[in-house]
Amino acid sequence: MTQASIITIGDELLIGQVIDTNSAWMAQELNKWGIRVMRRVAVGDVWEEIWNALDEEQKHADIILITGGLGPTADDITKPLLCNYFGGTMVINEAARQNVLDIFTNLNRPIIERNLKQGEVPDVCTVIQNKRGTAPGMWFDKNGKVFVSMPGVPHEMKGMMEDDVIPMLLKQFKFPAIIHKTLLTAGVGESFLAELIKHFEEALPAHIKLAYLPNYGMVRLRLTSTGFDKEKTEHEVQQFFETLQSLVKEYMVTNEDEPIEKVVGRLLLTKGKTICTAESCSGGYIAHLLTSIPGSSKFYDGSVVSYSYKAKEDLLQVEKETLELKGAVSEEVVLQMAAGALKNIKADYVIAVSGIMGPGGDMPGKPVGTVWVAFGSKEKIETQKLSFRFDRMRNIQLTAVNALNLLRKFILAER
C-alpha cells in the first residue's frame, strides 16, 4: 500500500513557539483520498537533521511531504539543501519570479534582491506555483519516491495541497478508499463504553478497526476500513456502524464526526430558535465555540462576559445580596445570570456559567474545578453543578462543552 510521511522543518516547532497544525491538516486531507500517513517528523533548521530525515523517511514511505524553511532569510535552508540532495543547480523560474514581483507591486512595497531569490529553484524539480505567497513549491522524483516541499505558512501550504499536490499524487498513484464512520458520546466514560460494546468489538472482522477517542469528557467511537472497492467497503462499515449506534444510543450525541457546538447550532437552526450566553469563568469561550460555526448569526444572538461582581450586577441584574451571601459560584447566581441574559438579549435559550478555573481561588466547599451551569428558556431554567480536576484551560474547555451538552439535552427533552 502506498504510504506517506510528513516532515515539518523549523526550530520554532521544536521549542513550542509555534504549534504544528500543518501535519494534522495534511494528514486529514490525505486520508480523504486514501493516502495513509505512516510517520510525522519535526526537525530543526539544521542541515544534517533535515538531510537525515529525508534519508530515513524514504525508507518508510513512497511520498514524503515537507513544509517549512522556504523563506528569504538565512535560516531558511530547505531549498539549497534539496538542490544539493537531488543533485541539481539553482536556476531562475520566470513564473515564480514574476509572481514575487506581482505581489510586491500590488502591495506597493519595495522589493530587494533577497525577495527576488524566492524565484530560484533547483533545475531537477517540477515547480508548483504559489498562488497565495512568494515561495514556490517543489516536486522531486527519485527512485520511485515522491518528495514535495511546500511553504510552512499554513494558508499557502493548504492552497498548494488542494490545487496541485493532491491532484498530482492521484495521477501518479492508485490509492485505496479509507472509510471512517464516527459517532460522539457524552455522559459515559471510555472504560464503561468498552465494557458495553465488548462483544461487538470482539466480533468485528480483522480489517475493520474500532478506535476510542476521549476528549473533554466526551468519547468518539470510530470504525475504519480500507479497500479499493469504495462502495463495497463503505457498505460493510455502515452495517457495523448502525449496530454500534444502537448499542450506545443512550449516550450518543451525534453520528457524525463533529463537535458539540455544531450539533447544538444545527438543533437551534432546525427549531428556528436562538441562544445567548452569560459567562463568568469561561470568559467568552462558549461564545467563541458557537461563533466559530459558519452561519452562526442565524442562531446566536450574543453574550455577556461578566467576570466581576459589578459586571454581574450592572449587566445581568444579579442581586448584590445574592452575590454577598452565596458567592459568585453558586446556583442562585447562575440562575439570575441566565434570567438577566434572557431579559436583555431576548434569545430563546440561554447558558450561564460561573466557576473556579484555578489554579487558585478555591474556598471551603468550592474547590478548583467547581462550576455551576444554568441552561434553559424563558419558560424553564435548570441548573447543574459540575466538578473538574484539571488545569485552567482544560477546565474552561470542559465547562463549555458540558454546558452545551446540557442545553442540547434540555432542547431535545422539550419535544
FENLIN-V294535 format. One record per run of one state. SS is the DSSP state (@ for helix, = for strand, . for the rest). FROM is the first residue (numbers start at 1). TO is the last residue. Records with the same first field share a line. If there is no record, write none. Layout:
SS=FROM-TO + FROM-TO
//
This chain:
.=1-2 + 10-10 + 15-21 + 33-35 + 44-46 + 61-62 + 68-77 + 86-89 + 93-93 + 107-112 + 123-125 + 129-136 + 143-144 + 151-153 + 173-176 + 187-189 + 197-197 + 204-208 + 216-217 + 228-229 + 248-251 + 255-259 + 272-274 + 280-284 + 292-295 + 299-299 + 306-308 + 317-319 + 327-330 + 346-348 + 356-362 + 364-365 + 367-369 + 378-380 + 388-391 + 415-415
==3-9 + 36-43 + 63-67 + 90-92 + 120-122 + 126-128 + 137-142 + 145-150 + 177-186 + 209-215 + 218-227 + 252-254 + 275-279 + 300-305 + 349-355 + 363-363 + 366-366 + 370-377 + 381-387
@=11-14 + 22-32 + 47-60 + 78-85 + 94-106 + 113-119 + 154-172 + 190-196 + 198-203 + 230-247 + 260-271 + 285-291 + 296-298 + 309-316 + 320-326 + 331-345 + 392-414
//
